[in-house]
Amino acid sequence: QHEGKYDGVITDNCGPAHAVTSAVARVTVRPGPQWWLRATNGPSPRFGHMMVYDTARQVTVLFGGRTNWQGIFTLNDLWEWDGARWTQRMASTVTNGWTNVPTMGWKVAHNDRPVRRGHHAMAYDSRRGRVVVFGGQSLDPAGNTPVLKDLWEWDGKQWHFRATNGPIERLNPSMTYDERRGRIVLFGGQPVGSGPSDSELVWEWDGERWHSSLPPQNPSALNARSQSRMTYDSFRGVAVLGPTGESYSHWAFWDWDGVKWTNFPVVHYTDPVVTVLHGTTWGGFSFDTNRRRSIWFGGLQTATVNHTAFFDGREWALLSNTTAPPAPRVLPAMSYDSDRRAHVMFGGSLTYASSGTLTNDTWELIAVDVPLINDQPASQYRPPGDTAIFSVTAIGPGPLGYQWYRGNTPLAGETSSTLTIANVDASDAGEYRVLVSNDCGIRPSRSAILTLDPQLQIFSAANTTTLMWSPDPNLVLESAFHVLGPWTAIPNPPNPFTIGGVEPTEFFRLRSSE
């Protein structure tokens, strides 16, 4: 937060008219944030999805999205990223949330969960601990593609339907949470069936009902206000919307203070940074509470781009990449993990329109000195005589060093990212871990268990619990929020299965389907 430009003003008894101002000096903190690839598994490839950071539960929440440019193929699965791994909380379904009304066809039921959607809006209400979702475009079981206006809230356990009596149906609206005033702010998007006045309204959700206002001045409608993004600048206490296409630049950003819109015009042809960003839309946008900057990544110009830019409310600065940045993309999702001081970005389309190639990589814009571990060693069951292989994947300023341990005893000569134990027997069973190091420090991995027992095994370490069992297609892993159920099968659970970041009242069981 101390980065920026500084100068000094010297005055004496002669008064401010005789003051002298020093030259401007810039302070830069190193190591600064760089992009690091964290995962290539988890949610399926998609674009038009949304992510927010749940500060109460310390997880990044991802919901919905589109899986194809050729048609409106949408999702309603829900995932959480804890900084090390993705956990699926709900799988995508085709019919859940819909009801087939005679003579009318499929209608949104507004019962247990939101229907599938992409190009929706999402924000996190930190006072109430709720993830708020609005609107978007769906695909009903008959293949129709309705645009939505329903508002839902996720409390970490279940969905709650809240309202349809606010903004009209729209896709690609911009939405954020105003922490100072305790309100969700929504503006713009591509409306359906509205008059001009509706697109000029600012909508706010206070947790109980919608409120609307018509400011005297609005951001330009040149890009239909559906290609912008919005984040909340907690340092200045304003919601920041952009880019919009104004007469002086197609890279304009506006501040909403709860009463009016204001902006600081930066003419693109007089600012070399804005010249690079001019005309970009549909990127990722989030606010860094530590650096006190809004961060923009990627988006679309005449083709997809991968610029990273920092905005302090008046000036833009481009990131100088010292690591390989993410590939250019359009319509990714991005949010800021304030506990780890990391901007988390997932997915998007690497190219635009019908030939679009989708991705499911997870990147973080984070200042890394001590190594970070992407893939932890995995606990495993092995029958006697088999080979056990433990491996770790880490990132950080290199070179990286490795030292494997069994329990607290270092294993001589085991100094690579992989540990192989051939012809295992009972004497090899136990706990294994690795220390990853560089010049800046040491990062210990989680412990991994090697067992020769085919029965269900339960291990607890480092605030996580791991379940492990012998392969059997008839065994089903289920979860519930009450010991009496209802129980829901976990789709394609990994074995071993790590329980982390769940609610205190969440239960798991392994059941035979025979």
C-alpha positions in Angstrom: 0.0 0.0 0.0 3.0 2.3 0.3 3.8 2.2 -3.5 3.2 5.4 -5.4 4.5 8.9 -6.1 5.7 11.2 -3.3 6.8 14.8 -3.1 7.4 17.3 -0.4 6.2 20.9 0.1 8.5 23.3 2.0 7.1 26.5 3.6 8.3 29.2 5.9 6.9 32.2 7.7 6.5 34.0 4.3 3.3 31.9 3.7 2.2 29.3 1.1 2.6 31.7 -1.8 6.4 31.2 -1.4 6.3 27.4 -0.9 8.7 25.2 -2.8 7.6 21.7 -4.0 10.2 19.0 -4.5 10.6 16.7 -7.4 8.4 13.7 -7.5 9.9 10.4 -6.4 8.3 6.9 -6.8 8.4 4.1 -4.3 8.3 0.6 -5.6 8.2 -2.5 -3.2 9.9 -5.7 -4.3 9.2 -8.5 -4.7 6.0 -7.2 -6.3 3.2 -9.4 -7.3 3.6 -11.7 -10.4 1.3 -14.2 -12.0 1.8 -17.8 -10.9 0.0 -20.9 -12.3 -1.6 -22.7 -9.4 -3.8 -25.4 -10.8 -5.1 -27.0 -14.1 -7.7 -29.2 -12.5 -10.9 -28.5 -10.6 -13.9 -26.8 -12.4 -14.4 -27.7 -16.1 -13.3 -25.1 -18.8 -15.8 -22.2 -19.0 -16.3 -18.5 -19.6 -19.0 -16.1 -18.4 -18.7 -17.5 -14.8 -18.3 -15.4 -11.7 -16.1 -15.6 -8.5 -16.1 -13.8 -5.2 -14.0 -14.2 -2.0 -15.9 -15.3 1.1 -14.0 -13.6 3.9 -15.8 -15.4 6.7 -15.0 -18.9 5.4 -11.7 -17.8 3.7 -12.5 -19.4 0.3 -13.0 -18.2 -3.2 -16.4 -19.2 -4.5 -17.1 -19.9 -8.2 -20.5 -20.3 -9.7 -21.9 -21.1 -13.1 -20.7 -20.1 -16.5 -20.9 -21.1 -20.2 -19.2 -24.1 -21.8 -19.6 -23.3 -25.5 -19.6 -20.3 -27.8 -21.9 -22.1 -30.4 -24.9 -22.3 -28.0 -26.0 -21.3 -24.6 -24.7 -24.3 -22.7 -24.6 -23.2 -19.1 -23.7 -24.6 -15.6 -24.9 -24.2 -12.1 -22.1 -26.0 -10.2 -20.5 -24.4 -7.2 -16.8 -24.7 -6.3 -14.5 -23.3 -3.6 -10.7 -22.6 -3.8 -8.9 -22.5 -0.5 -5.5 -21.3 -2.0 -4.3 -24.9 -2.6 -7.1 -26.9 -4.1 -10.6 -26.8 -5.6 -13.5 -28.5 -3.8 -16.9 -29.0 -5.5 -19.8 -28.1 -3.2 -22.6 -28.7 -5.8 -22.6 -30.4 -9.1 -24.3 -28.9 -12.2 -27.8 -30.2 -13.0 -30.2 -29.9 -15.9 -33.6 -30.0 -14.3 -33.0 -28.7 -10.7 -34.7 -25.3 -10.3 -37.2 -25.8 -13.1 -40.8 -26.9 -13.1 -42.7 -28.1 -16.2 -46.0 -26.1 -16.2 -48.8 -27.6 -18.4 -49.4 -25.4 -21.5 -46.6 -23.1 -20.5 -43.5 -25.2 -20.6 -40.5 -25.0 -18.4 -40.5 -22.2 -15.8 -38.0 -21.2 -13.1 -39.3 -22.8 -9.8 -37.2 -20.7 -7.4 -37.0 -23.6 -5.0 -33.8 -25.3 -3.8 -31.1 -23.8 -6.0 -30.5 -21.4 -8.9 -30.9 -22.8 -12.4 -28.0 -23.0 -14.8 -26.7 -19.7 -16.0 -23.8 -17.7 -17.4 -23.1 -14.0 -17.8 -24.7 -13.3 -14.3 -23.5 -11.0 -11.6 -22.1 -12.0 -8.2 -20.8 -10.2 -5.1 -20.1 -11.0 -1.5 -22.0 -9.3 1.3 -19.4 -9.4 4.1 -21.7 -8.1 6.9 -24.2 -10.9 6.3 -21.7 -13.5 5.1 -23.7 -14.2 1.9 -22.7 -14.7 -1.7 -25.3 -12.8 -3.8 -26.1 -13.9 -7.4 -28.3 -12.0 -9.9 -29.6 -12.6 -13.4 -27.7 -14.0 -16.4 -28.8 -16.3 -19.2 -29.9 -19.9 -18.8 -30.8 -23.0 -20.7 -34.0 -24.7 -19.8 -34.6 -28.5 -20.2 -36.4 -27.9 -23.5 -33.4 -25.9 -25.0 -34.8 -22.4 -24.6 -32.4 -19.6 -23.5 -34.3 -17.3 -21.1 -32.6 -14.3 -19.5 -33.1 -14.1 -15.8 -33.8 -11.5 -13.0 -33.8 -13.7 -9.9 -31.6 -13.0 -6.9 -30.1 -15.8 -4.8 -27.9 -16.0 -1.8 -25.4 -18.7 -0.8 -24.6 -19.0 3.0 -21.9 -21.6 2.7 -24.3 -24.5 3.2 -27.4 -23.9 1.0 -29.0 -21.5 -1.5 -31.7 -19.1 -0.5 -34.1 -17.5 -3.1 -34.6 -13.8 -2.3 -36.3 -11.7 -5.0 -37.4 -11.2 -8.6 -39.0 -7.7 -8.0 -35.9 -5.6 -8.7 -33.9 -5.0 -11.9 -35.4 -6.4 -15.1 -33.9 -9.5 -16.8 -30.4 -8.9 -18.1 -27.1 -10.5 -18.7 -23.5 -9.2 -18.1 -24.6 -6.7 -15.4 -21.9 -5.3 -13.2 -22.2 -5.8 -9.4 -20.1 -5.3 -6.3 -20.6 -4.9 -2.5 -20.3 -1.4 -1.0 -18.7 -2.2 2.4 -19.1 1.3 3.8 -22.9 1.5 3.2 -23.6 -2.3 3.5 -25.3 -2.6 0.1 -24.9 -4.6 -3.1 -24.6 -2.2 -6.1 -25.8 -3.3 -9.6 -25.6 -1.3 -12.8 -25.7 -1.9 -16.5 -25.8 -5.1 -18.4 -27.7 -6.1 -21.5 -31.4 -5.8 -20.6 -34.4 -7.6 -22.1 -37.6 -5.8 -22.9 -36.8 -2.5 -21.1 -37.2 1.1 -21.9 -34.3 3.5 -21.9 -34.9 4.6 -18.4 -34.2 1.2 -16.8 -30.7 1.1 -18.2 -30.0 4.4 -16.4 -30.9 3.2 -13.0 -28.5 2.2 -10.3 -29.9 -0.7 -8.2 -28.9 -1.5 -4.6 -29.8 -4.6 -2.5 -29.7 -4.0 1.3 -30.3 -7.7 2.2 -34.1 -7.3 2.4 -35.2 -5.4 -0.7 -34.1 -3.6 -3.8 -33.7 0.2 -4.1 -33.2 2.2 -7.3 -32.0 5.6 -8.1 -31.6 7.7 -11.3 -28.4 9.8 -11.0 -28.1 13.1 -12.9 -25.2 11.7 -14.9 -24.3 8.2 -16.0 -21.4 6.4 -17.6 -21.7 6.2 -21.4 -24.0 3.5 -22.9 -21.6 3.2 -25.9 -20.7 -0.4 -25.1 -24.3 -1.1 -23.9 -22.8 -1.2 -20.3 -22.6 -4.9 -20.7 -18.9 -5.1 -21.3 -17.8 -3.4 -18.1 -16.8 -4.8 -14.7 -17.3 -3.3 -11.2 -15.2 -3.7 -8.0 -15.2 -1.9 -4.6 -12.3 0.4 -3.7 -12.4 0.2 0.1 -9.6 2.7 0.4 -11.5 5.5 -1.4 -15.0 4.2 -0.4 -16.4 4.0 -3.9 -17.6 1.3 -6.4 -15.5 1.5 -9.5 -17.1 0.7 -12.9 -15.4 0.3 -16.3 -14.3 0.4 -18.9 -16.9 2.5 -20.6 -16.7 4.1 -24.1 -16.5 7.9 -23.6 -15.8 10.5 -26.2 -12.3 11.1 -24.9 -11.4 7.4 -24.4 -12.7 3.9 -24.7 -11.0 3.1 -21.4 -12.9 5.2 -18.9 -13.7 4.3 -15.3 -16.3 5.8 -13.0 -16.8 6.0 -9.2 -20.2 5.5 -7.5 -20.3 7.0 -4.0 -24.0 6.0 -3.3 -25.4 9.3 -4.7 -23.6 10.2 -8.0 -21.2 9.0 -10.6 -17.9 10.8 -11.1 -14.8 10.0 -13.1 -11.3 11.3 -13.8 -10.9 11.6 -17.6 -7.7 10.1 -19.0 -7.4 10.8 -22.7 -6.0 7.7 -24.3 -3.8 9.4 -26.9 -2.0 11.5 -24.2 -1.3 8.6 -21.8 1.0 5.8 -23.0 -0.5 3.3 -20.6 -4.1 4.0 -21.4 -3.2 3.8 -25.1 -2.2 0.2 -24.6 -5.5 -0.5 -22.7 -7.8 1.6 -24.9 -10.8 -0.4 -26.2 -10.4 -3.4 -23.9 -13.5 -5.0 -22.6 -14.6 -8.2 -20.8 -11.6 -8.8 -18.6 -11.1 -9.6 -14.9 -11.4 -6.8 -12.4 -10.8 -6.8 -8.6 -9.6 -4.6 -5.8 -6.4 -5.2 -3.8 -7.0 -4.0 -0.3 -3.3 -4.4 0.6 -1.9 -2.4 -2.4 -5.0 -0.1 -2.5 -5.2 -0.6 -6.3 -7.9 -1.9 -8.6 -6.4 -4.7 -10.9 -7.5 -5.4 -14.4 -6.4 -8.4 -16.4 -7.0 -9.5 -20.0 -10.1 -9.1 -22.1 -10.9 -8.4 -25.7 -9.6 -5.7 -28.1 -9.6 -6.8 -31.7 -8.3 -10.1 -30.3 -7.9 -11.4 -26.7 -5.1 -9.7 -24.7 -3.2 -10.4 -21.4 -2.3 -7.0 -20.1 -2.2 -6.6 -16.3 -2.9 -3.0 -15.1 -3.1 -1.2 -11.7 -5.4 1.7 -11.0 -5.2 4.0 -8.0 -8.3 6.1 -9.0 -6.3 8.5 -11.1 -3.5 6.8 -12.9 -3.0 3.4 -14.6 0.3 1.4 -14.5 1.1 -1.8 -16.3 2.7 -4.8 -14.6 6.2 -5.7 -15.8 6.1 -9.4 -16.0 9.1 -11.3 -14.6 7.3 -14.6 -14.8 5.2 -15.9 -17.7 1.8 -14.3 -17.5 -1.5 -16.1 -18.2 -2.4 -16.6 -21.9 -4.7 -13.9 -23.4 -8.3 -14.5 -22.7 -11.8 -13.0 -22.6 -14.5 -13.3 -19.9 -12.4 -14.9 -17.1 -13.5 -14.6 -13.5 -11.2 -12.9 -10.9 -11.5 -12.0 -7.2 -9.2 -10.9 -4.4 -8.3 -13.2 -1.5 -7.6 -10.6 1.2 -6.2 -13.2 3.7 -3.5 -14.4 1.3 -3.2 -11.1 -0.6 -3.7 -12.9 -3.9 -5.8 -12.1 -6.9 -7.3 -15.4 -8.0 -8.3 -15.9 -11.7 -9.9 -18.9 -13.3 -10.8 -19.9 -16.8 -12.1 -17.8 -19.7 -11.9 -18.2 -23.5 -8.5 -18.0 -25.1 -10.1 -16.8 -28.3 -13.3 -15.0 -29.1 -16.6 -16.2 -30.6 -17.4 -19.4 -32.4 -13.8 -20.7 -32.6 -13.2 -20.0 -28.9 -11.0 -22.3 -27.0 -11.9 -22.5 -23.3 -9.5 -23.1 -20.4 -9.7 -24.2 -16.8 -6.4 -23.0 -15.4 -6.2 -21.2 -12.0 -3.7 -18.3 -11.7 -2.8 -16.1 -8.8 -1.3 -12.6 -8.9 0.7 -12.7 -5.7 4.1 -11.7 -4.3 5.9 -15.0 -3.8 9.3 -15.3 -2.0 9.1 -18.5 0.0 7.9 -21.3 -2.3 4.2 -22.2 -2.7 3.1 -25.8 -3.1 0.6 -26.4 -5.9 0.3 -30.2 -5.7 0.7 -31.8 -2.3 2.0 -35.4 -1.8 -1.1 -37.7 -1.9 -1.8 -40.3 0.7 -2.2 -43.7 -0.8 -3.0 -47.4 -0.3 -0.7 -49.9 -1.8 -0.8 -53.7 -1.5 2.5 -55.4 -0.4 5.1 -55.6 -3.2 3.7 -52.6 -5.1 5.5 -49.3 -5.7 4.5 -46.1 -3.9 5.3 -42.7 -5.5 5.0 -39.4 -3.7 5.4 -36.2 -5.6 5.1 -32.5 -5.0 4.8 -29.5 -7.4 6.0 -26.1 -6.2 6.5 -22.6 -7.5 8.6 -19.7 -6.5 11.8 -17.8 -7.3 14.3 -20.6 -8.0 16.2 -22.8 -7.9 14.0 -24.9 -5.6 15.4 -27.5 -3.2 13.7 -30.6 -1.8 14.2 -32.9 1.2 11.9 -35.8 1.9 11.1 -37.0 5.4 9.6 -40.1 6.9 8.0 -38.8 10.1 10.7 -36.5 11.4 13.6 -38.4 9.9 15.2 -37.0 6.7 15.6 -39.6 4.0 19.2 -39.7 2.7 19.6 -38.8 -1.0 15.9 -38.1 -1.5 16.3 -34.5 -2.7 14.1 -34.3 -5.8 10.4 -33.5 -6.3 9.5 -37.2 -6.3 10.0 -40.0 -3.8 9.7 -43.6 -5.0 9.4 -46.5 -2.6 9.6 -49.9 -4.5 8.4 -53.3 -3.3 6.5 -51.8 -0.2 6.0 -53.9 2.9 4.7 -53.2 6.4 7.9 -51.5 7.4 7.3 -48.8 4.8 3.9 -47.8 6.2 3.9 -44.4 7.8 3.8 -40.6 7.2 5.9 -38.8 4.5 6.4 -35.2 3.8 8.8 -32.9 2.0 10.4 -29.5 2.7 10.7 -27.2 -0.4 13.2 -24.4 -0.1 14.9 -21.6 -1.9 17.0 -18.6 -0.9 14.0 -16.9 0.8 12.9 -19.8 3.1 11.3 -23.2 3.5 7.8 -24.4 2.8 6.7 -27.7 4.4 4.3 -29.9 2.5 1.3 -31.6 4.1 1.9 -35.1 5.4 0.9 -38.0 3.2 0.2 -41.5 4.5 1.3 -44.8 3.0 -0.9 -47.7 4.2 -1.1 -51.3 3.3 -4.5 -51.7 5.0 -7.4 -51.9 2.4 -10.0 -50.8 5.0 -11.3 -47.2 5.3 -8.6 -45.1 6.8 -9.1 -41.6 8.4 -6.1 -39.3 9.0 -6.1 -35.8 10.4 -3.3 -33.2 10.1 -2.9 -29.5 9.4 -6.6 -28.6 9.8 -7.6 -31.2 7.2 -9.0 -34.8 7.4 -8.2 -37.3 4.7 -10.3 -40.4 3.9 -8.7 -43.3 2.0 -10.1 -46.6 1.0 -9.2 -49.5 -1.4 -10.6 -49.1 -4.9 -14.2 -50.5 -5.2 -16.7 -49.3 -7.8 -19.6 -50.2 -5.4 -18.4 -47.7 -2.7 -20.2 -44.3 -2.7 -18.9 -41.3 -0.8 -21.8 -39.0 0.5 -22.1 -35.8 2.5 -24.9 -34.1 4.5 -25.4 -31.2 6.8 -27.1 -33.4 9.4 -26.2 -36.9 10.5 -29.7 -38.0 9.6 -29.5 -36.6 6.1 -30.5 -36.1 3.5 -27.3 -37.5 2.1 -25.9 -36.5 -1.3 -23.4 -38.5 -3.4 -20.1 -36.6 -4.0 -19.5 -36.8 -7.8 -16.3 -38.5 -8.8 -14.5 -38.1 -5.5 -10.8 -38.5 -5.5 -9.3 -41.3 -3.5 -7.8 -40.2 -1.1 -10.5 -37.6 -0.4 -9.4 -34.5 1.6 -11.9 -32.7 3.8 -11.0 -29.1 4.3 -12.8 -25.8 4.4 -16.2 -27.4 5.2 -18.7 -26.3 7.8 -18.5 -27.7 11.4 -21.8 -29.5 10.9 -20.9 -31.2 7.6 -20.9 -35.1 7.7 -19.4 -37.7 5.4 -20.0 -41.4 5.0 -18.7 -44.2 2.7 -21.6 -46.5 1.7 -21.7 -49.7 -0.3 -24.2 -49.5 -3.1 -24.7 -53.2 -3.2 
